[in-house]
Amino acid sequence: MPPVFAAVENRTAHPVLDLSALHNRRLVGLRPAPVAASSGFVTMPTRLPSHPAAGTGRGRGALAAC
C-alpha cells in the first residue's frame, strides 16, 4: 500500500503529504539519530541496575529489596 500511496501523491497537483523532503539525503539520514539517542537513554537506566546484582550472585529482585 505505501508504494501505491507514494505513486498517487507524486502525480497529484496538490498532494495530501508532500514527499519532496525525502529527496534530501541529509534529512533522511538524520531522522534515525533522535530515535537511537532516546532509546539508548531509556535502555541504560532500566538495564544497568541488574548487572551489579548479577555479578554478586544475587537475583534481579535483590536490588528492589535493598
C-alpha positions as CSV (number, residue, x, y, z in Angstrom):
1,M,0.0,0.0,0.0
2,P,2.8,2.6,0.7
3,P,4.2,2.4,-2.8
4,V,0.7,3.0,-4.2
5,F,0.2,5.9,-1.9
6,A,3.6,7.4,-2.9
7,A,2.8,7.0,-6.6
8,V,-0.5,8.7,-6.3
9,E,0.8,11.5,-4.2
10,N,3.7,12.2,-6.6
11,R,1.2,12.5,-9.5
12,T,-1.3,14.9,-8.0
13,A,-1.1,18.6,-8.2
14,H,-1.9,19.2,-4.5
15,P,-0.8,16.2,-2.5
16,V,-2.0,15.4,1.0
17,L,1.5,14.6,2.1
18,D,4.4,16.4,0.4
19,L,7.1,13.7,-0.2
20,S,9.7,16.1,-1.7
21,A,11.5,16.3,1.6
22,L,12.5,12.6,1.2
23,H,14.8,13.6,-1.7
24,N,17.1,15.4,0.8
25,R,19.6,12.7,1.8
26,R,20.9,14.6,4.8
27,L,17.4,15.0,6.3
28,V,16.6,11.3,5.8
29,G,20.0,10.3,7.3
30,L,19.4,12.4,10.4
31,R,15.9,11.1,11.2
32,P,17.1,7.9,13.0
33,A,19.5,9.9,15.2
34,P,16.9,11.1,17.8
35,V,15.3,7.7,17.9
36,A,18.7,6.0,18.6
37,A,19.6,8.6,21.3
38,S,16.3,8.3,23.1
39,S,16.2,4.5,23.0
40,G,19.8,4.4,24.3
41,F,18.9,6.8,27.1
42,V,15.9,4.8,28.2
43,T,17.6,1.4,27.9
44,M,20.6,2.3,30.1
45,P,18.7,3.2,33.4
46,T,16.4,0.2,33.1
47,R,19.0,-2.4,32.3
48,L,22.1,-1.2,34.2
49,P,20.9,-1.9,37.8
50,S,20.6,-5.7,37.0
51,H,24.3,-6.1,36.1
52,P,25.8,-5.4,39.6
53,A,23.2,-7.7,41.2
54,A,24.1,-10.5,38.7
55,G,27.8,-10.0,39.3
56,T,27.5,-10.5,43.1
57,G,25.4,-13.7,42.7
58,R,22.1,-12.1,43.7
59,G,19.0,-12.2,41.6
60,R,17.1,-9.4,39.8
61,G,14.9,-8.8,42.8
62,A,17.8,-8.2,45.1
63,L,18.2,-4.6,44.3
64,A,14.5,-3.9,44.9
65,A,14.8,-5.4,48.4
66,C,17.6,-3.0,49.4
